[in-house]
Amino acid sequence: MKKLLSLLAATGLVATSGSVAVACNKKTDEATGKDLSTLGADDLKLQVSDAKKETAVAAVVVQIKAKLKVDAVLDTDFTVGDADFTAPKSDAVGKIKVTAKSGSKLLNEGKSAEFSLTLKAAESTAKDLATITGDKLNVVSDDATQEKAESVVLAQIKTQLGVEVAKTTDVTFSGFKAPSESKTGTIIATAVSTSNLVKGSATFTLTLKFDEASTPQDLSTITGDDLKLDPEGDTKEYAIKQAVLLIQNKLKVTAVLDKDFTVADSDFTAATKDTVGSIKLSSKEGSTKLVAGKSVTFSLVYRNNVDLKLVQDFINGEGDYATFNPALYTGGVTVSPTIITDKDAVHNQVKAFTGKLLVMAAFIGIDFTLDQLLETVDVTYYDDAAGTVEHTSNKIQSLKIVVKDNNERHLQGFYLHGEIKTKIFEQINITTIVKEDSPITLECKKSGELDALQAYLKNKYSSFLTEHKATANIFGSDSLNDSLKYKDGGSATAGGSAEVTLPNPNGDYNLNNLFYKSVTLKLTITIKSASE
């Protein structure tokens, strides 16, 4: 398991790339007369804040300084002709071509470079649904229908964020659990990606409206099995929430902490896996809901509150526990192109991947098995990345996992809620991406071959990594790859010719890779002395 975690550990890279050579500690060339045409493909991609020519020129100057280490000046060192600038638009890439001037002391005369220009996305002014927190997520519904729940949530969003959002245009709803007299319900509001008003998501708790008693009620009249609470978690807050709900159900009053009753620190004992907990509520003087001077003590069942979004973040490599994810590619589940239209085959791949992740998730308290989880949830596959078109026969692009109705407490010791949304990515044949016609020349210290190779691959294939939001880990070229072999008299001490297979042939270190198949690379390695 430590080996899996070490896939994510940062390694000291000792090499940088030339054309096909990698050298350690290469110093910046201080000579003048830089060649604009030597700028790489990625260096020629610029983002600008507006469509003005002067903004583009300023961006070019900054890029030339960053990449060529010279402070070039318009009309002194380079020119931009009238036909050499095309303004970028929100839906179209622009360009600017710069040509070195005769007499420039910084740039080689006649050399040129053409930069693409993309407008930076305007900073969003949308309000974040995630900023609605605490008791502001609690809403009262007149009935148990989803339609009414959506209506009260839209009203609450307007109250809390000051924006009037519309269903479908601005938000979508999912994960609806109907409230009843004996339990709360839930509904998830998620901002539509194209909304200008809101972003993010929030899970609201639904309470069913009821007719309140007209006189104060006596806490001590709650007896028998009603004194056994099964809260949504093991904290004092969850225990109070469940107690208030039971009081509402049995006594027909909505009691409020510190207004109608108190819970002293000594009156709460958290439940554990091995022991029952307890909480004592004492009514306050002046309460209009409860008879003063009365109390009730409830027993508490242990529950670990698990929001499935935590599992989603774990799969996607996001949130507080991202570094625990041993997958080489995060952001979703990768599957072979041969099965991506087959729901059953994709489901088996998802199960295999999730099962391995749950082994790691045990370290953060999510210690149920995959089979236990699958008993509790429904899994739906979609033919689009947004999760709106349920799968028929096309390539599967996403999935959603939600807790089955009334199954929140199905797993002993857990309260499950929320949902998992993640993408399905079609794996890519590595031989179509990593193409090396001649041996890769690496220069590194002893035992640094794989680190140097990873640095080379990271640099050469940076555009691919950026496009797919991947790290160089997907190449499987780190120190855990033991396929590196010297040949033709080469050795780890003297260097020489070598070969390595990518990704790592050992499947234990190749979890959820974006690549399939393998490629064998030829290397020419120079081992530097420890003092160099």
Secondary structure as UniProt FT lines:
FT   HELIX           2..6
FT   TURN            7..8
FT   STRAND          16..17
FT   STRAND          21..23
FT   TURN            24..25
FT   HELIX           36..38
FT   HELIX           42..44
FT   STRAND          45..48
FT   HELIX           53..68
FT   TURN            75..77
FT   STRAND          78..79
FT   HELIX           82..84
FT   STRAND          85..86
FT   TURN            90..91
FT   STRAND          94..100
FT   TURN            102..103
FT   TURN            109..110
FT   STRAND          112..119
FT   STRAND          127..128
FT   HELIX           129..131
FT   HELIX           134..137
FT   STRAND          138..141
FT   HELIX           146..161
FT   TURN            168..170
FT   STRAND          171..177
FT   STRAND          185..191
FT   TURN            193..194
FT   STRAND          198..199
FT   STRAND          201..208
FT   HELIX           219..221
FT   HELIX           224..227
FT   STRAND          228..229
FT   HELIX           236..251
FT   TURN            258..260
FT   STRAND          261..262
FT   HELIX           265..267
FT   STRAND          268..269
FT   STRAND          277..283
FT   TURN            285..286
FT   TURN            292..293
FT   STRAND          295..300
FT   STRAND          304..307
FT   HELIX           308..316
FT   TURN            320..321
FT   HELIX           322..324
FT   STRAND          332..335
FT   TURN            337..341
FT   HELIX           343..361
FT   HELIX           362..364
FT   HELIX           370..376
FT   STRAND          377..382
FT   TURN            385..386
FT   STRAND          398..403
FT   TURN            405..406
FT   TURN            408..409
FT   TURN            412..413
FT   STRAND          414..417
FT   STRAND          419..426
FT   STRAND          428..429
FT   HELIX           430..432
FT   STRAND          440..445
FT   TURN            446..447
FT   HELIX           449..460
FT   HELIX           462..467
FT   TURN            468..469
FT   HELIX           472..475
FT   TURN            479..480
FT   TURN            482..483
FT   STRAND          485..486
FT   TURN            488..489
FT   TURN            492..494
FT   STRAND          495..502
FT   HELIX           507..509
FT   TURN            511..512
FT   STRAND          515..516
FT   STRAND          519..528
FT   TURN            530..531
//
